[in-house]
Amino acid sequence: MITVVGLVHVEAGRLLVVRSRDKKAFYLPGGKIEPGETPVEAVRREVREELGVELDRPEVLKRYVAPAYGEGEGAMVDMTCFTAALESTPRPTGEIAELTWVTRAEYRAHAETAPAIHEVLADLVASGLVRP
């Protein structure tokens, strides 16, 4: 089981997703929790490293357990998702090659996708936050 945190940030009916330089799929900004770190500390650090922004009042949204993208057969990810306001405009930094905003249909149209992100998008569409 790979334990990670992710930021769920929605604007204008679209979810913010990022693509790492060494991956083809887009996923939530975030990553693995380092030893001694709390999940909140991890999401703050990861978002700062990946998007160059600070988070204002991160709160747990939901936890997802799904097959891990790009980690081999049978690997699972345990992802705690947070919501938070961004204190500035996100931009790709560090290992991030690009960022984009997607509806569920736009995410599905990508050649490679992460299973956990499909679950996040399904919940966001059901709640009316993201366009189908």
N, C-alpha and C positions, 0 to 999 in steps of 0.2 A: 504494500500500500504506500503510495506517494502522497504525503500530506502537504497541501499547498493552500495559499490564500489567493483570492481574486477580487478585483474591484468591479462592481456592476455600476456603470455610470451611463445614464440614458439622457439624451437630449433630442428634442423634436421627433420622438417616436423611434429613435435608432439607438442601438447599443454600441458603446465604444469597445473596439477590439484591436489587438496589436498582433504583429507578426515578427517573430525573432529572426535574426539574420540566418540562423541555421535550420529553420523550419519552414514548411510551406503553408501550414494551417494558421489561421488567426485564432487567438484565444484571448481571455481576459487579461488585462494588466495584472501582474502579481507573480507569485512564484513560491518556492520552497521556504519553509520556516527554518531559520538558522538556530543552532543550539543556544538555549538560554533566552530566546526571543519569544514574546507573546505573539499570538496571531495579529493583534492590532499593530504591534511594532513591525511585524513582518510586512503587512500590507502597506504601511506608511513607507518603509524602506524600499520595497519593490517598486511602488508607484513613483517615488522620487527618482530611483535609478532608471526606470524605463521611460518615464514621461516628463521628468524634470519639474514635477509639481508637488505641492504639499496637500494633504487631505485635511479637511475641516470636519471634525466630529465623526469619524468612521463608526458605523454601527453594523452588527451582524444582520445580514438579510436571510440567508439560508445556507445549509450545508448540502453538498451534492457528492455522491459517490458514483463513479462511472468509469468505463474503460479509459485508460490513460493514452492519449494521442502520442504516437512515436516512441513508446517505451517498451514495445515488445508484447507478444501474445500473453494474455492473462494479467498484465499489469493494470492496476486500478489506481485512480486518483481520488483522494478524499479532500474536497475543496470547500473551504469556508469562504462564502462570498460576503463582501461588505458593500455598503453604500456610503457615500460621502460626497460633500461638495468639494470641488476642486478650487484651490486658491488662485490658479492662473490657467492659461490655455495650455493644454497638453501638447507635447511635441515628442517625436521619437528620439530617444537618447540611448546611450550604452549599446546593449545587444539588440535593440529594436530597430528593424529595417523600415517599418511603416506602421501607421495607425489608420483606422478608418471607422466609420459609423455604419452599422448595418441593421436592416430589418431582418426578420426571420427568413424571408424568401431570398434576400440578398446573400445571407450567410450560407444558405443551402446551395446556392449557385456556385460557390467556390469548389474547386476540384478536390481539395482536402479540407476536412473539418474535424474539430475536436468533439467527441461525443458529449462531454459535460456541457459544452456551450449550447448544444441543441436543447438540453434540458433547461438550462437557464433561460434561453429564448422562449421556449414553450411556456414557462411560468410567466415571463414578462408580457407575452402576447395575451395570455389568459387574464392577466390583471389589467390589461389595457394600456400598459406603459410603452410597449413596443408594437409597431405596426407588423401585421402578419407578413 
